Amino acid sequence: MLTWSLLDIIAWFVVFMQSSVDVDFFTEYGEGSRYRIEEVIGKGSYGVVCSAYDTHTGEKVAIKKINDIFEHVSDATRILREIKLLRLLRHPDIVEIKHILLPPSRREFKDIYVVFELMESDLHQVIKANDDLTPEHYQFFLYQLLRGLKYIHTGQLGAL
């Protein structure tokens, strides 16, 4: 008779869920095998963000899957603009795009995967999780936002 401990069942479930996240997240994108998905860290109206391990560089990264990118022209335009800008910007207060996964073919191009540096948290999570933020915290958030904005304005990005 085969007996399973609770830890065995949990370990199996974690492995099963990990493999199903990998399959569901990457829909046969050629370079997808470069990344080992670890966990879903965020969901929104435009898609899912997972933390992952880059097997080529050894870095932990965040991969944003944007679903049905061409469903609405206005969304596609906004996403393209965001990607174009973020590829050019290098600043400590602005998230960096590491890589963009290309679709296997142009006909199958409906989702886009953007690889970012992995951040510990985002501003929304910090504010939501902390009831005891002081005025100094908000001052520092504003300082970072203004520093990033100043960098963008002095970067001469008007030619885009």
N, C-alpha and C positions, 0 to 999 in steps of 0.2 A: 504494500500500500504506500502510495506517495503522500508525504505530508509536507506542507508548506508553512513556513513561519510567516508571521505578519511582515517581517523585514524582507523576506523573499518576494512576497506578493507586491509590496511597495516598490522594491527594486525593479521587478519585472514591469510594473505599471509605468515607472519613470522611463525605462528604456523604450517601452512601447510608445508612450506619448512623445518622447524625443524623436523617434523615427517617423511618427506620423506628422509632427511639426515640420521636419525636413521635407517630407514628400509634399505636404500641402503648401509649404512656403515657396519652395523652388519648383516651378513647373517646367522642368527640363531645360533650364538655362545652362548653357555650356560651362561657364565658369563657376556655377553654383557649388560644385564639388570642392572648390577652394575653401569654402566656409563651413564650419561646423556650428549649426544652430544650437544655442544653449537654452534660451527661454524667450517667451514673448514678454516684452517690457512695456508695450503700449499699443493701444488701438485707437483709431479715430475714424472720421468720416472718409478719409482718403486711403486708408489702408492700415497695415500692421507694422510695428517695429519690433525686431528681435535682437537680442544680444547674440553675438557669434564669435567664434575664434577663427582668425585668419591663419590657415595652415602654412601659408607661404612666408608670412612675416612674424608669426607668433603673437600678434597683437589681438586684443579684444576689441571688437568693433560693434557698431549698431547698423543693422540693415533695415532700411525702410522699403517696404513693398507698397507701391502705389497701384491700386487696382483700376482696371479699365480706364487708362489714361486718356483715351480719345473719346470717351463717352460724351463729354461736354467740352466744347471749344474753349470756353472761358477758363475751365479748370486746367486744360492742357496748356494753354498760354501761360497761366500763372505758374504751373509746375516747371515749364521750360525756362521761364524767366528766373525762377528761384535757383534752378540748377546752374544756369549760365553764370549768375552772380556768385554763388557759393564756390564754384570751381576756381574763380579768380581771387577770392579773398583769403588772406592768411593773417589771422589775428587771434590772440589768445581769448578774446571775448566773442568770437564768431565760430560756430561749429564748422569743421573742415570736412569736405567730401574727399574720401580716400579713393573711391572707385565707383564706376557705374557698370552694372552688368548688362551686357548686350543680349538681346533676344536671339534665339536660335535662327530665326529667319524674319524677314520683314513682314511676311504674311501673318506670322504668329505674334506680332508685336502689339500686345494690348496691356501688359503690365510692365512696370519699370522697377528695378531694384537699385537703390542708391545706398552705398556703403559710407557711413560716417564714422568719425572717431566716436568712441563710446564715452558718454558723459555719465557722471555718477547719478545725476538727477536732472530734472528740468525745473524751471522757475515755478510752474504750476504745482508740481509735486511738493516743492519746498514750502510754498505758501500754504497749501492745503494741509500738509502734515504738521505744521508748527503753529500752535496757538500763541506761543510766547515769543514771536518775532519782535525785536526791539526796533525803535526808529533808526538805530545804526544799521540794522540788517537792510531795511528798506533804502537807506541812504547808499549802502554798498551796491544793491541791485541797480539803483538808478545810475550810480557811477559807472558800473559795467556797461549798461545800456548806452549811456552817453559816449563812453569811450569807443564802443563799437560803431556807433553812429558817426562819430567824428572821423574814424578811420575810413568808413564808406564814403563820406563826403569829400575827404581829401584824396581819395584814391583815383579820381578822374575816371569814373566808370560811366560817364555820360555817353560814350560812343557805343554802348550796347544797344 
